[in-house]
Amino acid sequence: MRKLLVILVLLAGALCFYMTRPSTIHEKAGGGPAPVVARTPAGLSGAAGSLPAPLQLVYKAWNVRTFARQRIPREDWIPLAEISPWLPRAQVAVEDKRFYSHHGVDPDGIIRATLVNIQKDEVVEGGSTITQQLVKNLLLTSDQTMGRKMAEMGLAFLVEARCSKEEILEMYLNTTFLGAGATGVKQASDVYFGKKPKDLSLPQAAMLAGLPYAPTALNPYNNWRGAKKRRNLVLQRMYEQQMITDTQLEEATSEPLRIGK
């Protein structure tokens, strides 16, 4: 109980700090208009709507499943069971390889990203988990501030306490901007391949999994080489994590993108 109280106090402080800071929006690596949600939560009514803005964010994190479904049209929401199993595997491999073992924040990933950024003398890795990215996309802005990062981590803990890993993956895959005007796996599968999400092949799933990193810059209609390079990186990560065989890696990396309906 004492630990929980400490976490809640720290989260409240981080949220208050975040909510009072001026907004400084930065695009993701490579540029592109990744969706940004207004800092002050909207859509709350009744008692929840009268809460201070930081507590509204906590409320929305605790009820994230409801607010995630409001992000896209109802007919575009695809249950995880109806998505090709290659896509969640590819997403975990490239974005968050310890997804199934952490509780919303991955300390090892943060340390690794910090060391890589120091070595490269630029920000090339963020260390955010899939849960943190979901929180940022749905509830926060893309401010490059310590307050926003602290709020993101605290809210990620709440989401993990409330939702299963499968639910988190389903929300992430349905609400993430994937370039070419497509938000979510249904729209992206249609825009890029003219397919339903359940019919995605391994290389197609790998390409989609690579897009959240820079959805506009890696849009294959505008950057075919960049999209293929990123796809092959995803496939390599899947191979390194023993999700695919060497034969599958070779066949998938040699396959053309075949973009279009």
KANORGI-V142285 format. One record per residue. RES is the residue in one small letter. OMEGA is omega in whole degrees, -180 to 180 (* if undefined). NEAR is the number of other C-alpha atoms within 8 Angstrom. Layout:
BEGIN
RES_OMEGA_NEAR + RES_OMEGA_NEAR
END
This chain:
BEGIN
m_-180_4 + r_179_5 + k_180_6 + l_179_7 + l_178_8 + v_179_8 + i_-179_9 + l_178_8 + v_179_8 + l_179_8 + l_179_12 + a_178_10 + g_180_8 + a_-179_12 + l_178_13 + c_179_9 + f_-179_9 + y_-175_10 + m_-177_10 + t_180_6 + r_174_6 + p_-177_4 + s_175_5 + t_-174_7 + i_176_8 + h_177_7 + e_177_10 + k_-179_9 + a_180_6 + g_178_9 + g_176_9 + g_-175_10 + p_173_6 + a_-176_9 + p_178_6 + v_180_9 + v_-180_9 + a_-177_9 + r_180_8 + t_-177_6 + p_180_11 + a_174_5 + g_178_5 + l_179_8 + s_179_7 + g_-178_6 + a_-179_6 + a_-179_9 + g_179_9 + s_179_7 + l_172_8 + p_-175_6 + a_178_9 + p_180_10 + l_174_9 + q_177_13 + l_177_10 + v_178_10 + y_-179_9 + k_177_11 + a_180_13 + w_179_9 + n_-171_8 + v_-179_9 + r_179_7 + t_-177_7 + f_176_10 + a_-179_11 + r_177_11 + q_-175_8 + r_-177_8 + i_177_12 + p_-176_8 + r_-177_7 + e_-180_4 + d_-179_10 + w_-179_11 + i_176_11 + p_-178_7 + l_-179_9 + a_-180_6 + e_176_8 + i_177_12 + s_-179_13 + p_178_8 + w_-174_11 + l_177_14 + p_177_10 + r_-180_10 + a_-179_14 + q_178_12 + v_-177_12 + a_-174_12 + v_-174_13 + e_-167_8 + d_-172_11 + k_177_8 + r_-176_8 + f_-174_11 + y_-178_6 + s_180_5 + h_-178_8 + h_177_8 + g_179_14 + v_-178_12 + d_-179_12 + p_180_6 + d_179_6 + g_179_9 + i_180_11 + i_-180_9 + r_-179_9 + a_179_12 + t_-180_11 + l_179_8 + v_-179_10 + n_177_12 + i_-180_8 + q_-178_6 + k_-178_8 + d_175_6 + e_-180_6 + v_179_7 + v_176_8 + e_-177_8 + g_180_8 + g_-179_11 + s_175_12 + t_176_12 + i_179_13 + t_178_14 + q_179_14 + q_177_9 + l_179_12 + v_-179_13 + k_-177_11 + n_-175_12 + l_-168_11 + l_-172_13 + l_172_13 + t_179_12 + s_178_11 + d_176_9 + q_-178_9 + t_178_6 + m_180_6 + g_179_10 + r_-180_15 + k_179_9 + m_178_11 + a_179_12 + e_-179_12 + m_180_11 + g_179_10 + l_177_13 + a_176_14 + f_180_11 + l_180_11 + v_180_13 + e_178_13 + a_-174_7 + r_-171_7 + c_174_8 + s_177_7 + k_-180_9 + e_178_7 + e_180_9 + i_178_12 + l_179_11 + e_179_11 + m_-179_12 + y_-177_11 + l_-179_10 + n_-173_14 + t_-177_11 + t_177_11 + f_-174_12 + l_176_16 + g_178_12 + a_179_9 + g_-175_6 + a_172_10 + t_180_13 + g_-173_15 + v_-179_11 + k_-180_12 + q_-178_10 + a_179_15 + s_180_13 + d_-177_11 + v_-174_11 + y_-173_9 + f_-177_12 + g_-177_9 + k_168_9 + k_-178_9 + p_-178_12 + k_-175_8 + d_-180_8 + l_175_14 + s_178_8 + l_180_9 + p_177_12 + q_178_10 + a_180_13 + a_179_16 + m_179_14 + l_-180_12 + a_-180_13 + g_-174_13 + l_-178_14 + p_180_10 + y_179_7 + a_-169_12 + p_179_14 + t_-179_13 + a_-178_11 + l_175_15 + n_-174_14 + p_176_11 + y_-180_6 + n_-176_7 + n_-177_10 + w_-178_10 + r_180_7 + g_180_10 + a_180_14 + k_178_11 + k_179_8 + r_177_12 + r_-179_15 + n_174_11 + l_178_9 + v_180_15 + l_178_14 + q_178_9 + r_178_10 + m_178_14 + y_-180_12 + e_180_7 + q_174_7 + q_176_7 + m_178_8 + i_180_8 + t_178_8 + d_177_7 + t_178_6 + q_178_8 + l_-178_12 + e_-179_8 + e_-177_8 + a_-179_10 + t_-180_10 + s_-179_6 + e_176_7 + p_-179_4 + l_-179_7 + r_-179_5 + i_176_8 + g_-178_7 + k_*_8
END
